[in-house]
Amino acid sequence: MLDRRKFIERVAMLGAAGLAPSVLKPAVLPSLPGLNKKNYPAVISTWSHGIPSNVAAMEVLLSGGNVVDAVEQGVRVPEGDPENHSVGLGGFPDRDGKVTLDASIMGPDGDAGGVCFLEDIVHPISVAKLVMQKTPHVLLAGSGALQFALENGFKKQNLLTPEVKKMWEKWLKNTQYKPEINWENHPETFHDTIGMIAIDKNGDMAGACTTSGLGYKMRGRVGDSPIIGAGMYVDNEVGGAAATGMGELVMKTLGSFLVVELMRHGKTPQQACEEAIARIVKKIPDSNKFQVGFIAMDKSGNTGAYSLQKGFNYAVYQHRKNKLIDSKSYYNS
Ligand code: SD4
């Protein structure tokens, strides 16, 4: 092992000879925006269910709670709502009529947890939090995730409500069990994951994302939401981002990680979301047929959002106001 002094001498020698490997050169990054404490605390989340979810998260932040608990409590709101057909209880099932859930969570220390293809548990986000806090792993899937949940006191519950079961039975008749890939724009199956990013009064950040995924997806299909960096990502030095929409497009471009890296390199949250959408358009030939939306918040509490198609909205709770905002979009704007 080289000691530090010898290492520096060696690099200096290589440098003098023009041989220093580029990896040894410090990356030149623009300085990140200074902390802007007047923007704290703040919460941003996807779609109109973000409004009540932001309230639950903000209650935790204002009572001095932990930012990870805040995002968990926030996204538990739509998870527990049987009227919400895209998250948790009452979510749309897969082609076999089974509701399978994906969720992820990330905290200011860079720790992360997730579950995917989880059945019969109303609050996958809370299981994801325990994966992060209690195991050496990041992601548990299917029956293993369920076993872990049950061992930790979660109770099994049928997530397929009678109303959604009827819709699935009708779908089954008309489609003869064919896999469909663009159901997110269908009025009956219209899906909207909740992704949330929060910053507390000290400037610490966390994120959460939870969904029942695409309605009538193939059995076993897992989307972007539980994949750290795809459906959600937080770097406490830079900011956080979350995605909603067609997860396949987000996974192919590692969307949330991309948004955070763009902010690291000096883009505003708005510019970063726009560039991540532009990347999807550039890389994915039929992107005009799908919806994807990104939300982002930087370390100063500045926010932004952008989507492929119009119709995406998001909720920002900041400066004591909780507002629903229509996102600008790449197509049809
Ligand atoms: C998925 N991204 O499973 C999720 C679904 C979603 O709004 O976001 N719906 O692909």
Residues whose N, C-alpha, C, O or C-beta is under 5 A from the ligand:
A	BS01	SD4	H191 D192 T193 T211 G213 L214 G223 D224 S225 A243 T244 G245 M246 G247 E248
